[in-house]
Amino acid sequence: MEFTEERLAEGCRRGEAAARRELYDRYAGRLLAVCLRYAGDRAAAEDLLHDAFLKLYGAFDRFRYRGPGSLRAWLERSTVNLAIERLRSRNRRPTVALDEGRLPLVEEALDAGAVAGLSHEVLLRMVGELPEGYRTVFNLFCIEGHSHREIARMLGINEKSSSSQLARARALLASRVRAYLQSQEP
C-alpha cells in the first residue's frame, strides 16, 4: 500500500504497524541528521532519534495535516523540541561559559567558494564538535531560523547570550574550516 502523508499520519494515529514502519523508513534518515546537529555524536544522536520516534508515535493525536510537507515539518520541529528539552533537563542552562579572552572573533571572512567545496559530512562533523551551547544556538539560529529572542526563550538565557554564543560558534567554525582547508592544500 502506498502511503500519502495524510494517510501515513492517520495510520500512525491509529497505531497501525505498517504506517509506523513506513514513517520510520521514510523519515529516519532526515531526523537522524537533525539529531546529529544537536547531539554532537552519532551514539547520542541515535538515542535521541529512538526517543523521538517513541514520542512521535504517541503524539499523532496532536498532528493536523495542513498539506504536502506538513508531516515532515511537524516531525522535524518535534525532534528539535525534544533535543532542546533533553539539553534543558541535562543542564539547567544549555550554554557554556564564555571565555572572552581565549576565542577571538574572526575578522577575516571565509572564501565562500572554498567552503562550498567542503562535504556535507565534514561540515556536519565540525558543527557537531562545537561546544554544546554554541552548537545549540548555531543550529537554532542558522538552521532552524529562530530569532535570538526565540532562542533565549527556548533555552532560558538572555538574548545577548544567544547572540554571543552564535558569534563564538561562527568564529570557532571559521577557524576550524580554515585549518581543514589548509590541511587539504597540496
C-alpha positions in Angstrom: 0.0 0.0 0.0 1.3 3.4 -0.9 1.0 5.9 1.9 0.3 9.6 1.2 1.4 11.9 4.0 -2.1 12.3 5.2 -2.8 8.5 5.1 0.5 7.9 6.9 -0.3 10.3 9.7 -3.8 8.8 10.1 -2.4 5.3 10.2 0.2 6.3 12.8 -2.6 8.0 14.8 -4.5 4.7 14.8 -1.3 2.8 15.8 -1.0 0.8 12.6 2.3 -1.1 12.5 2.6 -0.7 8.7 2.2 3.0 8.9 4.7 3.3 11.8 7.2 1.2 9.8 6.7 3.4 6.7 7.1 6.6 8.8 10.4 5.3 10.2 11.7 4.2 6.8 10.7 7.4 5.1 11.9 9.9 7.8 14.6 8.3 10.0 17.5 9.5 7.9 16.3 13.1 7.8 15.5 13.0 11.6 18.9 11.4 12.3 20.5 14.4 10.6 18.5 16.7 12.9 19.6 14.7 15.9 23.2 14.8 14.9 23.1 18.6 14.7 22.1 18.8 18.3 23.6 15.7 19.9 27.1 16.2 18.6 28.0 12.5 18.2 26.4 9.6 16.5 25.6 7.4 19.5 23.8 10.2 21.3 22.0 11.2 18.1 20.8 7.6 17.6 19.5 7.5 21.2 17.8 10.9 20.6 16.3 9.5 17.3 14.9 6.5 19.1 13.3 8.6 21.8 12.0 11.0 19.2 10.2 8.2 17.3 8.7 6.8 20.6 7.4 10.3 21.4 6.2 11.0 17.9 4.2 7.7 17.7 2.4 8.7 20.8 1.8 12.3 19.7 -0.1 11.9 16.5 -3.4 13.0 18.1 -1.8 16.5 18.1 -0.8 16.5 14.5 -3.1 18.2 11.9 -2.4 17.6 8.3 -2.1 21.0 6.5 -0.9 19.9 3.1 2.2 18.5 1.5 5.2 18.8 3.7 3.3 19.4 6.9 4.1 16.0 8.3 7.8 16.3 7.7 7.8 19.8 9.2 6.0 18.6 12.3 8.3 15.6 12.7 11.4 17.8 12.4 10.0 20.5 14.7 9.0 17.9 17.3 12.5 16.3 17.1 14.2 19.7 17.6 12.0 20.4 20.5 12.9 17.0 22.1 16.6 17.7 21.6 16.2 21.1 23.3 14.1 19.5 26.1 16.8 16.9 26.6 19.5 19.7 26.8 17.5 21.6 29.3 16.9 18.6 31.5 20.5 17.7 31.5 21.7 21.2 32.2 19.9 23.9 33.9 21.3 26.2 31.2 22.5 24.6 28.0 25.1 27.2 27.4 28.8 27.2 28.0 30.7 29.8 29.9 32.2 32.2 27.5 35.9 32.8 27.9 36.1 36.1 26.2 39.9 36.2 26.2 40.6 32.8 24.6 38.4 32.8 21.5 38.7 36.0 19.5 36.1 36.8 16.9 37.3 36.2 13.4 37.6 39.4 11.4 38.5 37.8 8.1 35.6 36.3 6.1 35.9 32.8 4.7 36.1 32.3 0.9 32.5 31.1 0.1 33.8 29.0 -2.9 36.3 27.1 -0.7 33.6 26.5 1.9 31.2 25.3 -0.7 33.7 22.6 -1.7 33.5 21.1 1.8 31.5 17.9 2.0 28.2 17.9 4.0 29.7 15.3 6.3 32.8 17.4 7.1 30.6 20.5 7.9 28.2 18.4 10.0 31.1 16.9 11.9 32.5 20.4 12.6 29.2 21.6 13.8 28.8 18.5 16.0 32.2 19.2 17.6 31.2 22.7 18.7 30.7 23.0 22.5 27.1 22.2 23.4 25.9 25.8 23.9 27.5 27.1 20.7 26.1 24.1 18.8 22.6 24.6 20.1 22.4 28.3 19.4 24.1 27.8 15.9 21.5 25.2 14.9 18.5 27.1 16.2 19.6 30.4 14.5 21.3 29.2 11.3 19.4 26.0 10.5 16.0 26.4 12.2 15.8 30.1 11.5 14.8 31.3 15.0 15.5 34.8 16.3 17.7 35.5 19.3 14.6 36.4 21.2 13.0 33.0 20.5 16.2 31.1 21.2 16.6 33.0 24.5 13.0 32.0 25.5 13.5 28.3 24.5 16.8 27.9 26.3 16.2 30.2 29.3 19.0 32.6 28.5 19.1 36.2 27.6 19.2 37.5 24.0 22.8 38.8 24.4 24.0 35.4 25.5 22.3 33.9 22.4 23.9 36.4 20.1 27.3 36.0 21.8 27.1 32.2 21.6 26.3 32.5 17.9 29.2 34.8 17.2 31.6 32.5 19.1 30.2 29.4 17.2 30.8 31.1 13.9 34.3 32.2 14.9 35.2 28.7 16.0 33.7 27.1 12.9 35.6 29.6 10.7 38.8 28.7 12.5 38.2 25.0 12.0 37.2 25.4 8.4 40.4 27.4 7.7 42.5 24.8 9.4 40.8 22.0 7.5 41.2 23.8 4.1 44.9 24.5 4.8 45.4 20.8 5.7 43.9 19.8 2.3 46.2 22.1 0.2 48.8 20.2 -1.8 
